[in-house]
Structures are given as structure tokens and as C-alpha cells.
């Protein structure tokens, strides 16, 4: 059975140390459709790290991806949500062997 990562990409840190970073919010085992449905439930209640206080938030969807635009006091930030299939994880070799061998590639 496939494993899917529900991923958010957003600004981390502050000032000159702010970076754009991905983070796995959770994983779903099942079909892609089940993972997309889980993401659809998760996105509306998500509070991005920036801005600290939003004057306006607007949510957009493009297929299975979401874009949250948050207007702060001095700056506008965006947050992206996507579903990614987990194919390989160096800390979880059971995923690596299972998923890669299903695609006809070596499991090493």
C-alpha cells in the first residue's frame, strides 16, 4: 500500500535568517485520493508560522495542491500544501524496499 506525505512549504525563521522550508505534517497510508482528501481536511485549519497576525487570508486550489496567501501588517506571505508519495526514507528501509520494488527498480 502506498504511503503519502502531506507537506507544507512555508517561511521559517525571522529577518535575514528566514528561509523557505518544507515540512511533513503527517503521512497517510492508502490511495492518493485518500491522501488528497486528508490534505483537504487539514488545510483550512492550518495556521502558518508567518505572519504572526494576518489581516487577510485567501486559500487557492490547483488540482491537488493548495496555496494560502496571508497578508500581515507589513508583508504578504504564502504557504503551499502538497501531497507527495513517499518512495524512499533512509531511516525506514521497509518503505524503500517495498515502494521501489513495486516500480520495477532495485530495492537496494
Secondary structure by P-SEA (a helix, b strand, c coil): cbbbbbbbbbbccccccccccccccccccccaaaaaaaaaaacccccccccccccbbbbbbcccbbbbbbbcccbbbbbbbbccccccccccaaaaaaaaaaaccccc
